[in-house]
Amino acid sequence: MTREITVALVQMTPTLGDIEANLRKMTDFVERICQEQPVDLIIFPELVTTGYECGPRFTELAEYVPGHSVNMLAKRANDYDVHIAFGMVLKERVESILYNAAVLIGPEGELVGSYRKVHLKGEEKLAFRNGYRFMVWDVEFRNGPGRIGMLIGWDLAFPEAVRSLTLDGAEIVAVCANWEIDEDAHWRAYNVARACENGVFIAAANRAGEEPSYSFAGDSMIVGPNAELYTNLEEPVEGYAVATIDLDDVRRTREASQILQCRQPITYRNVVKKY
């Protein structure tokens, strides 16, 4: 029996600063996708509940985890027996500490875990605090177990991020992104490189649409461990794409390429030095 799973990428344009409108659109996407075919995992973009360019408003838009947005999506996950990953603004007990975060909800509506973006870019540093660890979770899909890691946006530009998840056992990396259109060539290159250099699936949902200072690329894609493209929403418009992948391809690819076994970590000391 193969460990095939079906993954959906939602390329959504959030309404800036309107959590309720965005949650309604997200639940509509979940219902539409799951009524068409059984799906194991649905991935939404970065900061999909709020939009990107909220500035000081992020403080009032931030939520606890679990909280309102998580609870609303958890109900849909339970209704349709599906995992859901999405980006949001997370606040801790000290409410002034905010994170650009992503959440993974399980098919029984349970909170699997949350990840805080490690690599903040530009003005994000004014609103958010950096995360400090990469997370891999053991999950149960319809056809068996799997190991999933998560990244957000610019994290993908750092090869250490996916390599860390890979060494912790990730077989599929869900990327929630707000990648800009003028850097789309980088986005494409990173997705393919991170997949084949680690022998891992990259499932990357990037948002579409525009905000006052930004235009977003869309170009959501699933890339396999041999750099094969499973699906791609190339145009920067709203929509979704669905593909079925076999997680056992990760083991087969790594055994054939020896990409992890042939590493020489003792020669990589400079990788962990501050620039």
C-alpha positions in Angstrom: 0.0 0.0 0.0 1.4 3.4 -1.0 1.2 6.4 1.3 -0.6 8.6 -1.3 -2.0 11.8 0.0 -4.0 14.5 -1.8 -2.9 18.1 -1.2 -4.7 21.3 -2.2 -3.1 24.7 -2.5 -5.4 27.7 -2.0 -4.1 30.9 -3.8 -6.3 33.4 -2.1 -6.5 37.3 -2.0 -7.3 38.3 1.5 -9.3 41.4 2.3 -6.9 43.7 4.2 -7.7 43.9 7.9 -11.0 42.0 7.7 -10.7 38.7 9.6 -14.3 37.7 9.3 -14.5 38.2 5.5 -11.3 36.2 5.1 -12.5 33.4 7.3 -15.7 33.2 5.3 -13.7 32.9 2.1 -11.4 30.3 3.6 -14.3 28.1 4.7 -15.9 28.5 1.3 -12.7 27.2 -0.3 -12.5 24.3 2.1 -16.1 23.3 1.4 -15.7 23.6 -2.4 -12.5 21.6 -2.5 -13.6 18.8 -0.2 -17.0 18.4 -1.9 -15.2 17.7 -5.2 -12.8 15.0 -3.9 -11.3 13.6 -0.7 -8.4 15.7 0.4 -5.8 15.1 3.1 -4.2 18.6 3.4 -5.3 22.1 2.4 -2.7 24.9 2.6 -3.5 28.6 2.6 -1.1 31.5 2.3 0.8 33.5 4.9 -1.2 36.0 7.0 -4.3 34.9 5.1 -6.7 35.9 7.9 -5.5 39.6 7.9 -3.6 40.5 4.7 0.0 41.7 4.7 0.2 45.5 4.9 -1.6 46.1 8.3 1.2 47.9 10.1 0.2 49.0 13.6 -3.2 47.3 13.1 -1.6 43.9 13.5 -1.8 44.5 17.3 -5.6 44.6 17.3 -5.8 41.8 14.6 -3.6 39.3 16.5 -5.2 36.2 18.0 -4.3 33.6 20.5 -3.8 30.0 19.4 -6.3 28.4 19.9 -8.7 31.3 19.3 -11.4 32.4 17.0 -9.8 31.7 13.7 -8.4 28.4 14.7 -11.7 27.3 16.2 -13.6 28.3 13.0 -11.2 26.4 10.7 -11.1 23.5 13.2 -14.8 23.0 12.7 -14.3 22.8 8.9 -11.4 20.4 9.3 -13.6 18.1 11.4 -16.5 18.4 9.0 -14.4 17.2 6.1 -11.8 15.0 7.8 -8.9 17.1 6.5 -5.7 18.8 7.7 -5.7 22.6 7.2 -2.6 24.8 7.3 -2.9 28.6 7.3 -1.0 31.8 8.2 -2.1 34.3 10.8 -1.0 36.9 13.4 -0.3 35.2 16.7 0.0 36.8 20.1 1.4 35.4 23.3 0.2 35.9 26.9 2.1 39.2 26.7 -0.1 40.8 24.1 2.5 43.2 22.8 4.5 40.2 21.5 3.3 39.3 18.0 4.5 36.6 15.6 3.9 36.0 11.9 2.7 32.4 12.4 1.3 29.4 10.7 -1.1 26.9 12.2 -1.7 23.2 11.4 -5.2 21.8 12.4 -5.9 18.0 12.3 -8.9 16.2 10.8 -10.6 15.9 14.1 -10.4 19.6 14.6 -7.4 19.3 16.9 -4.6 21.8 17.0 -1.5 19.9 15.7 0.8 22.8 16.3 1.9 26.3 15.3 5.1 27.7 13.8 6.5 31.2 14.2 8.3 32.6 11.2 12.1 32.6 11.8 13.3 34.9 8.9 11.5 38.2 9.0 11.9 40.5 6.0 11.9 44.3 5.8 9.0 46.0 7.6 7.9 42.7 9.2 10.7 43.3 11.8 8.8 46.3 13.0 5.6 44.3 13.7 6.8 40.8 14.7 9.3 38.9 16.8 11.4 36.2 15.2 10.6 32.6 15.8 13.5 30.5 16.9 12.8 26.8 16.0 11.6 24.7 13.1 8.8 22.2 13.8 8.0 18.8 12.4 4.8 17.0 13.4 3.8 13.3 13.0 0.3 13.2 11.5 -2.0 10.5 10.4 -3.3 10.7 6.8 -5.9 8.5 5.2 -3.3 6.1 3.8 -1.0 6.1 6.8 1.4 8.3 8.8 3.4 11.2 7.5 5.8 13.8 8.8 5.1 17.5 8.0 7.1 20.6 8.6 6.0 24.2 8.0 7.7 27.4 6.7 6.5 30.9 6.0 7.4 33.1 3.1 11.0 34.3 3.1 12.1 31.2 5.2 12.2 29.4 1.9 15.2 31.6 0.8 17.4 30.0 3.5 18.6 26.5 2.6 19.2 25.8 6.3 15.5 26.0 7.0 14.3 23.1 4.8 17.5 21.1 5.6 16.7 21.4 9.3 13.2 20.2 8.8 14.5 17.3 6.6 17.0 16.2 9.2 14.2 16.2 11.8 12.3 13.8 9.5 10.0 16.0 7.4 8.6 14.3 4.3 6.5 17.2 3.1 7.1 20.9 3.9 4.0 23.2 3.8 4.9 26.7 2.8 2.5 29.6 3.5 3.7 32.6 1.6 3.2 36.2 0.6 5.8 36.3 -2.1 6.0 39.4 -4.3 5.7 39.4 -8.1 9.0 41.0 -8.9 10.8 38.2 -7.0 8.8 35.4 -8.7 12.0 34.0 -10.4 13.5 33.5 -6.9 10.3 31.9 -5.6 10.3 29.3 -8.4 14.0 28.6 -8.0 13.8 28.1 -4.3 10.9 25.8 -4.4 12.6 23.5 -6.9 16.0 23.7 -5.2 14.7 23.0 -1.7 12.7 20.0 -2.9 15.5 18.2 -4.8 18.4 19.2 -2.5 16.6 17.5 0.4 14.6 14.8 -1.3 11.4 16.2 0.1 8.0 17.4 -1.1 7.5 21.2 -1.1 3.8 22.3 -1.1 3.8 26.1 -1.4 0.7 28.3 -1.3 1.4 31.9 -2.3 -1.2 34.6 -2.2 -2.5 36.6 -5.1 -3.7 40.2 -5.4 -2.4 43.6 -4.5 -2.1 45.8 -1.5 -1.1 49.5 -1.4 2.7 48.8 -1.7 2.8 45.2 -2.9 1.8 43.0 -5.8 1.9 39.3 -5.1 3.0 36.6 -7.4 0.7 33.6 -6.9 2.5 30.8 -8.7 1.6 28.3 -6.0 3.2 24.9 -6.6 3.9 21.4 -5.4 7.4 20.1 -6.2 8.5 16.5 -5.6 11.7 15.2 -4.3 13.0 14.7 -7.9 12.2 18.3 -8.8 9.1 17.2 -10.6 6.2 19.7 -10.7 3.0 18.2 -9.6 0.8 21.2 -9.9 1.1 25.0 -10.4 -1.2 28.0 -10.3 1.1 30.1 -12.4 -1.1 33.3 -12.8 -1.4 35.7 -9.9 -5.2 35.2 -9.5 -7.4 33.5 -6.9 -8.0 29.8 -7.2 -6.8 26.4 -6.0 -4.9 23.4 -7.3 -5.0 19.8 -6.2 -2.5 17.0 -6.6 -1.9 13.5 -5.3 1.6 12.6 -4.2 3.2 9.5 -2.7 5.2 10.1 0.5 7.1 6.9 -0.1 8.8 8.7 -3.0 10.8 10.6 -0.3 12.5 7.4 0.9 13.0 6.0 -2.6 14.6 9.3 -3.8 16.9 9.6 -0.8 18.0 6.0 -1.1 18.8 6.4 -4.8 20.6 9.8 -4.5 22.2 9.3 -1.1 21.7 13.1 -0.8 21.6 12.9 3.0 24.0 10.0 3.6 26.8 11.7 1.6 26.7 14.9 3.6 30.0 16.0 5.3 28.9 18.0 8.3 32.3 18.5 9.8 33.2 20.7 6.8 30.2 22.9 7.2 31.2 24.8 10.4 30.9 28.2 8.7 27.2 27.6 8.1 26.4 28.4 11.8 28.7 31.4 12.0 27.1 34.9 12.2 27.8 36.9 9.1 
